[in-house]
Each structure stands twice: as structure tokens, then as C-alpha cells.
Amino acid sequence: MFTGIITDIGTVSALEQLGDLRVTITTAYDTAAVEMGASIACAGVCLTVVDKGHDARGHWFAADISGESVRCTTAGGWGVGTRLNLERALKVGDELGGHIVSGHVDGVGTISRLEDAGDSKTFTFTAGRDLAPYISPKGSITLNGVSLTVNSVSDTPETVTFSVNIIPHTAHWTTFGAAAVGDSINIEIDILARYLSRMKSVVSA
């Protein structure tokens, strides 16, 4: 479980296709304090630490990404040098600064527009219509692992378009500071919306 408050930007240093895709990520985290089997959200994808260490590049950890996760997230487009928002799993007693985030990606969207909004920037995203029922103005959403608030939403028969504001602090401490139109992003809907939809479908069945 996570909160969507990013605590490091890691960099992919190696990719190896074994039975699954193994990714190695350099990080500022002291990996001596990271347990084997620990969960780390990488660009919003909850991954399990299967190896770790420290070398000339600094601290690093490795995780295996299943074919399903590669298919359903942006992980299939990661390469050596890709920068990833990182967040370690929540501990009991930690401050809940964002919202409850599971690290289970619901879909992939695209940055379709960037506009200045004072010192901030308004990011507009386009995603598949299947996510539209779960995205609401002033609701919470997780984009590449970052807890954000939806500004506006509009629908077409094929897509949903929504916007968020990225303040300078968030731009500096996450990968959104270097994001560009056309970039793909991992989307996790609010966990309450997910369960409410499931309960509604069961009750209506």
C-alpha cells in the first residue's frame, strides 16, 4: 500500500528478459535498509524487490515484471536511462499525505496537452473510455505513481480526457518536470471508485 507521495526518482540501469522481464533500478534509497521481498512502487507499478546491492553506480534494486504487467502498464516501453517515480511501501504510523494507492495500474493514458497556469502547469491526459466512470472532477487519481486531484473531465464515445495541475514542487520532485506531450502514463483510479463499481455491478446482476 502506498500514498502517491514520491520519495525518489530512480533510473533504469539494466533490463533482462528471463522468464519475466527483470529490471534493475538505481536509487537514492539505502538498499541495506530495504528488505528482500519489499514492495516499491515504480512509476505507479507495485514491484517486488528480488535483488539489491551497491556498486559504482550507487544503490540499486532489481524486480521481475510479469508479462501481464508489461502488457497493462508502461513498463514495456522502459529502457536503460528511463527515469521512474519511486515510493516505498507505507508503514503503520506513516503520514498519509496523498490518498490510498495500491500500485495496481488500471490503464495507460497519454499526455495530450500542456499549458502554463501561473507558476504551475495544467496537464491534459487522454485515456480509454473504460476508465471514464471512475474519473471525477475533484476526485483523486494516481498518475505514474503520483497522487493528484482531477480538475476537469470530458468524454467522447471512445475516450475520456481529464486535466490536473502540477505545481512546481511536484514537477521538481517527480518525472513530471521533464514530461512532454505524447508521453504514456500509468493510471490508477481511486480505490474507492473501483470497489463501488464492483459492488454496483454485483447488486445489479
Protein Blocks (a to p, Z undefined) as FASTA:
>chain_A
ZZhiafbdcddfbdcddfbccdddddfbdfklpcghiacdeehiacddfbdcddfkopcd
dddddfklmmmmmklmgcehiacdddddddehiacfbbcdehiafbdcddfbdcdehjbc
cddddddfklmmmpcghiacdeehiacddfbdcddfkbccddddddfklmmmmmklmgce
hiacdddddfklmmmmmmmmmmmZZ
